[in-house]
Amino acid sequence: MIEGPVHYEALAELAFLLMLLAALLVLCWRSPLRNADKLAQLGNLACWGGSWLGWSVANLAPWGDMTGLKLGWGLGCAAAIWIAFRFRRQPA
């Protein structure tokens, strides 16, 4: 079980970002653009980078553990987007 304080605002933000990126993936997947995978990766970078920047501004300094957490989740989502687009058929 979880011991110690739980930051529910951070868990809510994580859930929101994952839902936002899932919606972005679906929109880019259905897009007829040939570079839709790059747009999805750009959106991924914007979401995680903006989240890290927001937490850093709120704390008045970058957090080491928050930086690692955002970097890990961002790279994980980037890998998931890359894998998903490998199975996408190119538009005609």
C-alpha positions in Angstrom: 0.0 0.0 0.0 0.9 3.6 -0.3 2.4 5.1 2.8 3.0 8.7 3.5 1.3 11.7 1.9 -0.4 11.2 -1.4 -0.5 14.1 -3.9 -3.9 13.7 -5.4 -3.4 16.8 -7.6 -0.4 15.1 -9.2 -2.4 11.9 -9.8 -5.2 13.9 -11.3 -2.8 15.7 -13.6 -1.3 12.4 -14.7 -4.7 10.9 -15.5 -5.7 14.1 -17.4 -2.4 14.1 -19.4 -2.8 10.4 -20.3 -6.4 10.9 -21.5 -5.4 14.0 -23.4 -2.5 12.2 -25.2 -4.8 9.2 -25.9 -7.3 11.6 -27.6 -4.4 13.2 -29.5 -3.2 9.8 -30.7 -6.6 8.9 -32.0 -7.0 12.3 -33.8 -3.5 12.0 -35.4 -4.1 8.3 -36.2 -7.2 9.3 -38.2 -5.6 12.3 -39.9 -4.9 12.0 -43.6 -1.6 13.9 -43.2 1.6 12.0 -43.9 3.4 13.5 -41.0 0.7 12.9 -38.4 3.2 10.9 -36.3 5.4 13.9 -36.0 2.4 16.1 -34.9 1.5 13.5 -32.3 5.1 13.5 -31.0 5.1 17.3 -30.9 1.9 17.3 -28.9 3.5 14.8 -26.5 6.5 17.0 -26.1 4.2 20.1 -25.5 2.1 18.3 -22.9 5.0 16.9 -20.8 7.2 19.9 -21.3 4.4 22.3 -20.3 3.5 20.1 -17.3 7.2 20.1 -16.1 7.4 23.9 -16.7 4.2 24.5 -14.7 5.3 22.5 -11.7 8.7 24.2 -11.8 7.2 27.7 -11.9 4.9 26.7 -9.1 7.8 25.5 -7.0 10.1 28.4 -8.1 12.8 26.0 -9.1 13.0 22.7 -11.1 12.5 19.6 -9.0 14.9 16.8 -9.6 12.3 14.0 -9.0 9.6 15.8 -11.0 12.1 16.2 -13.9 12.8 12.5 -13.9 9.1 11.6 -13.6 8.1 13.8 -16.5 11.0 12.7 -18.6 10.1 9.0 -18.0 6.4 9.4 -18.7 7.2 11.6 -21.8 9.6 9.0 -23.2 7.2 6.2 -22.5 4.4 8.0 -24.3 6.8 8.9 -27.2 7.6 5.1 -27.5 3.9 4.2 -27.4 3.1 6.8 -30.2 6.1 5.5 -32.3 4.9 1.9 -31.9 1.3 2.8 -32.7 2.3 4.6 -35.9 4.4 1.8 -37.1 1.1 -0.2 -37.6 -0.7 2.7 -39.3 -1.3 2.3 -43.1 -0.1 5.3 -45.0 -2.8 7.4 -46.6 -3.0 7.2 -50.4 
